[in-house]
């Protein structure tokens, strides 16, 4: 519910050991937000930093009433830190951006303009990236496979630099997955969206905290969280293996009964291999059936809403208060 103290805009900044980048980010961010003329808050989410990041944030929060700090008890990872920030944000619109300075804060007014024009989700889309050719190629390959497996289209050029309306926030807060990819869940929610193109800035300090191992884990977690297709893989394989083994076995037996007109000269070992292949096909199909039941259990335990209204009736009432 909107109150007189509710800011129009919340900026959520998850961070981990970004003390070197934070002063410049805070100065640039504050400068841009002041020009908007909207009540705002900056919510820094410290994800268990071991440098001076938390100390800086607390100093700013004492001097600047628009700054809030949220400290996690340990390093939970960027996706969880971002989720915590979204949960705690009080604004009518919430912007998420990274603390490393690669997201251009000067584009925030365009995000606000798209939101004020009616978009519930505004997504930053990179026109250029600060990454190696190998990393870009692997990212595009992953997103292509992700689209095939899940049926969801995640643009590899989009990023975590995005805005969501408080209506989207309310639905996002209902999602209970532990292994999550924030932008994937936001895309799953739907809603009217708009895009803001931007050129990714180079990282001025330190290196990216996402290692290859973490990126692979995030990819696997996001695929499992947003798709049931992996559960059906064995069923698809079994659906191919079982008919082939059956036809091959029937053909070999028929050829033997007719006196080997095809001159196959099949030995006992060949029949045994076909029998094993047949049994493997049955096993794979059985696992696929188990996967079908597991998919229903998985969907139920996620506890996602059956549907989401684009304009909930209650939202109009809350804005009138």
Beta strands, then each sheet from edge to edge (+ up, - down):
strand 1: 9-15
strand 2: 40-46
strand 3: 67-71
strand 4: 93-96
strand 5: 121-128
strand 6: 158-165
strand 7: 193-199
sheet 1: 3+ 2+ 1+ 4+ 6- 5+ 7+
end
